[in-house]
Amino acid sequence: MSSTTPTPPPQASLTERRKAETRMEIARAAAGLFVRHGLRATRAEDIAQAAGIAPRTFYRYFATKEESVAPLYATGAQRWVEAVRAAPADASVLQALEQGVRHTLTPGVGVSASSWEWVRTLLRLAEANPSLRRVWAEVCQASERMLGEVLAQRVTRAGPAAGSAVPDGADSVAEALEPRFAAAVASAAVRSALEGWAEGDGPVEGPGSPAELALRNLAALRDFPWGP
């Protein structure tokens, strides 16, 4: 952090944490109702009651009932990006992406095994409902941007591979290797695996699981120029 960047006062940090906790409590309550009763039968007032808050408090955090599950979608997406960031510095981009998949999509590591059926239902609901699908798409887009930043940092630290040349007109290694494009490709590989799994009745572990499908998609991209 730069020395010129002000440090938030402790009280402000505590307030933000409480807001985040409340958002997540609402999200869990909404997901539980969506899974048990369906999206159409669930009202914002029902979610507020399940979360132990007043309806007006619900609307301070979310404009619609569909938006209320965004924190759950976002938590998984952020966990995936952070797992890629945490990969060893000497790992290739593809190895870092694979580590991110294993950390995020293996039951009991990223999400508990019992929660995966909730994940399946929420993804199915997103496919069937345009408003919820928009929430899912926005979370995926934000995750893709974050992943692009992580990949840019990784390829910049690594530098060009031995014997490789930076294309004419490229201002930097990161620009030459197009990390945003790589992030879009990687994100599509993982997202399509999740959505494909949710459409069927595949297991949460082993062949046909989200992790196995995502790793298979990434394996099909081994010749993609990920970078160093």
C-alpha positions as CSV (number, residue, x, y, z in Angstrom):
1,M,0.0,0.0,0.0
2,S,1.3,3.5,-0.9
3,S,2.3,5.7,2.0
4,T,0.0,8.3,0.6
5,T,-3.0,6.0,0.9
6,P,-5.1,6.8,4.0
7,T,-5.8,3.9,6.3
8,P,-9.5,3.5,6.9
9,P,-10.4,4.1,10.6
10,P,-11.1,0.9,12.5
11,Q,-14.8,1.8,13.0
12,A,-15.3,2.2,9.2
13,S,-13.7,-1.2,8.6
14,L,-15.9,-2.7,11.2
15,T,-19.0,-1.1,9.6
16,E,-18.0,-2.5,6.2
17,R,-17.5,-5.9,7.7
18,R,-20.9,-5.8,9.3
19,K,-22.5,-4.7,6.0
20,A,-20.8,-7.6,4.2
21,E,-21.9,-10.1,6.9
22,T,-25.5,-8.8,6.6
23,R,-25.4,-9.1,2.8
24,M,-24.2,-12.7,3.1
25,E,-26.9,-13.6,5.7
26,I,-29.5,-12.2,3.3
27,A,-28.0,-14.1,0.4
28,R,-28.0,-17.4,2.4
29,A,-31.6,-16.9,3.4
30,A,-32.6,-16.1,-0.2
31,A,-30.8,-19.2,-1.5
32,G,-32.4,-21.4,1.0
33,L,-35.9,-20.2,0.0
34,F,-35.1,-20.4,-3.7
35,V,-33.9,-23.9,-3.3
36,R,-36.9,-25.1,-1.2
37,H,-39.7,-23.1,-2.7
38,G,-38.5,-21.8,-6.1
39,L,-37.8,-18.3,-7.3
40,R,-41.3,-17.4,-8.3
41,A,-42.9,-18.4,-5.0
42,T,-40.4,-16.4,-3.0
43,R,-40.9,-12.8,-2.2
44,A,-38.4,-10.2,-1.0
45,E,-40.5,-10.0,2.2
46,D,-40.1,-13.7,2.7
47,I,-36.3,-13.4,2.4
48,A,-36.3,-10.5,4.9
49,Q,-38.2,-12.5,7.4
50,A,-35.9,-15.5,7.0
51,A,-32.9,-13.3,7.5
52,G,-34.4,-11.7,10.5
53,I,-34.5,-8.2,9.1
54,A,-37.2,-5.7,8.1
55,P,-38.3,-5.5,4.4
56,R,-37.0,-1.9,4.3
57,T,-33.6,-3.2,5.4
58,F,-33.6,-5.8,2.7
59,Y,-34.1,-3.0,0.1
60,R,-31.2,-1.0,1.5
61,Y,-29.0,-3.9,0.4
62,F,-30.7,-5.2,-2.7
63,A,-33.0,-3.7,-5.3
64,T,-34.6,-7.1,-6.2
65,K,-34.9,-10.6,-4.8
66,E,-32.8,-11.9,-7.6
67,E,-29.9,-9.7,-6.7
68,S,-29.9,-11.0,-3.2
69,V,-28.0,-14.1,-4.1
70,A,-25.2,-12.2,-5.9
71,P,-22.9,-12.4,-2.8
72,L,-23.0,-16.2,-3.0
73,Y,-22.2,-16.2,-6.7
74,A,-19.5,-13.7,-6.1
75,T,-17.9,-15.6,-3.2
76,G,-17.2,-18.6,-5.4
77,A,-15.9,-16.4,-8.2
78,Q,-13.6,-14.5,-5.9
79,R,-12.3,-17.7,-4.3
80,W,-11.4,-19.0,-7.8
81,V,-9.5,-15.8,-8.7
82,E,-7.7,-15.7,-5.3
83,A,-6.6,-19.4,-5.7
84,V,-5.1,-18.6,-9.1
85,R,-3.3,-15.6,-7.5
86,A,-1.9,-17.9,-4.7
87,A,-0.4,-20.4,-7.1
88,P,3.4,-20.7,-6.8
89,A,5.3,-18.0,-8.7
90,D,7.1,-20.6,-10.8
91,A,3.8,-22.3,-11.9
92,S,2.8,-21.7,-15.5
93,V,-0.5,-19.8,-16.1
94,L,-2.2,-23.1,-17.0
95,Q,-0.9,-24.7,-13.8
96,A,-2.2,-21.7,-11.8
97,L,-5.6,-22.0,-13.4
98,E,-5.7,-25.7,-12.7
99,Q,-4.8,-25.1,-9.1
100,G,-7.6,-22.5,-8.9
101,V,-10.1,-25.1,-10.2
102,R,-9.0,-27.8,-7.7
103,H,-9.1,-25.4,-4.8
104,T,-12.5,-23.9,-5.7
105,L,-14.5,-26.8,-7.2
106,T,-13.3,-29.7,-5.1
107,P,-16.0,-30.5,-2.4
108,G,-14.8,-29.8,1.1
109,V,-12.1,-27.4,-0.1
110,G,-14.0,-24.5,-1.7
111,V,-17.6,-25.5,-1.1
112,S,-18.8,-28.2,1.2
113,A,-20.2,-31.3,-0.4
114,S,-23.7,-30.7,0.9
115,S,-23.7,-27.2,-0.5
116,W,-23.1,-28.3,-4.1
117,E,-26.7,-29.3,-4.6
118,W,-27.6,-25.7,-3.7
119,V,-25.1,-24.6,-6.3
120,R,-26.7,-26.8,-8.9
121,T,-30.2,-25.4,-8.1
122,L,-29.1,-21.8,-8.2
123,L,-27.4,-22.3,-11.5
124,R,-30.5,-24.0,-12.9
125,L,-32.6,-21.1,-11.7
126,A,-30.2,-18.6,-13.3
127,E,-30.6,-20.5,-16.6
128,A,-34.4,-20.4,-16.4
129,N,-34.9,-16.8,-15.1
130,P,-33.6,-13.8,-17.2
131,S,-33.3,-11.6,-14.1
132,L,-31.2,-14.1,-12.2
133,R,-29.2,-15.0,-15.2
134,R,-28.3,-11.3,-15.5
135,V,-27.0,-11.4,-11.9
136,W,-24.9,-14.5,-12.6
137,A,-23.6,-12.9,-15.8
138,E,-22.6,-9.7,-14.0
139,V,-20.7,-11.7,-11.4
140,C,-18.9,-13.8,-14.0
141,Q,-17.9,-10.6,-15.9
142,A,-16.5,-9.0,-12.7
143,S,-14.6,-12.2,-11.9
144,E,-13.2,-12.3,-15.4
145,R,-11.9,-8.7,-15.0
146,M,-10.2,-9.7,-11.7
147,L,-8.7,-12.8,-13.3
148,G,-7.3,-10.7,-16.1
149,E,-5.5,-8.5,-13.6
150,V,-4.1,-11.5,-11.8
151,L,-2.9,-13.1,-15.1
152,A,-1.3,-9.7,-16.1
153,Q,0.6,-9.6,-12.9
154,R,1.7,-13.2,-13.3
155,V,3.0,-12.9,-16.9
156,T,4.7,-9.6,-16.2
157,R,6.6,-11.1,-13.2
158,A,7.6,-14.1,-15.3
159,G,8.6,-12.1,-18.4
160,P,8.7,-13.5,-21.9
161,A,9.6,-17.2,-22.2
162,A,13.1,-18.0,-23.3
163,G,13.7,-17.4,-27.0
164,S,10.3,-15.6,-27.4
165,A,9.9,-12.2,-28.7
166,V,7.5,-9.4,-27.9
167,P,5.4,-8.7,-31.0
168,D,6.0,-5.4,-32.8
169,G,3.8,-2.6,-31.3
170,A,3.4,-4.2,-27.9
171,D,4.2,-1.9,-25.1
172,S,4.7,-4.6,-22.5
173,V,4.9,-8.3,-21.9
174,A,1.4,-8.2,-20.3
175,E,0.0,-6.5,-23.5
176,A,1.8,-8.9,-25.8
177,L,0.3,-11.9,-24.1
178,E,-3.2,-10.4,-23.8
179,P,-4.1,-11.5,-20.3
180,R,-7.6,-10.2,-20.6
181,F,-8.2,-12.5,-23.6
182,A,-6.6,-15.4,-21.6
183,A,-8.9,-14.6,-18.6
184,A,-11.9,-14.7,-20.9
185,V,-10.9,-18.1,-22.3
186,A,-10.2,-19.5,-18.9
187,S,-13.4,-18.1,-17.4
188,A,-15.5,-19.5,-20.2
189,A,-13.9,-23.0,-19.7
190,V,-14.8,-23.0,-16.0
191,R,-18.2,-21.3,-16.4
192,S,-19.3,-23.7,-19.1
193,A,-18.2,-26.7,-17.0
194,L,-20.3,-25.4,-14.1
195,E,-23.3,-24.7,-16.2
196,G,-23.1,-28.0,-18.0
197,W,-22.8,-29.9,-14.8
198,A,-25.8,-28.0,-13.3
199,E,-28.0,-29.0,-16.3
200,G,-27.6,-32.7,-15.6
201,D,-27.4,-34.9,-12.5
202,G,-23.6,-35.5,-12.5
203,P,-21.8,-36.2,-9.2
204,V,-20.1,-33.5,-7.1
205,E,-16.8,-35.5,-7.1
206,G,-15.1,-37.8,-9.6
207,P,-15.9,-38.2,-13.3
208,G,-18.5,-35.7,-14.4
209,S,-18.0,-33.4,-11.4
210,P,-17.6,-29.6,-11.8
211,A,-13.8,-29.9,-11.1
212,E,-13.3,-32.8,-13.5
213,L,-15.3,-31.0,-16.3
214,A,-13.4,-27.7,-15.7
215,L,-10.0,-29.5,-15.8
216,R,-11.0,-31.3,-18.9
217,N,-11.9,-28.0,-20.6
218,L,-8.6,-26.5,-19.6
219,A,-6.7,-29.6,-20.8
220,A,-8.3,-29.1,-24.2
221,L,-6.6,-25.6,-24.2
222,R,-3.1,-26.8,-23.5
223,D,-1.9,-25.3,-26.8
224,F,-3.4,-21.9,-26.1
225,P,-0.7,-19.3,-25.7
226,W,-1.3,-18.6,-22.0
227,G,2.1,-17.0,-21.4
228,P,5.2,-18.0,-19.5
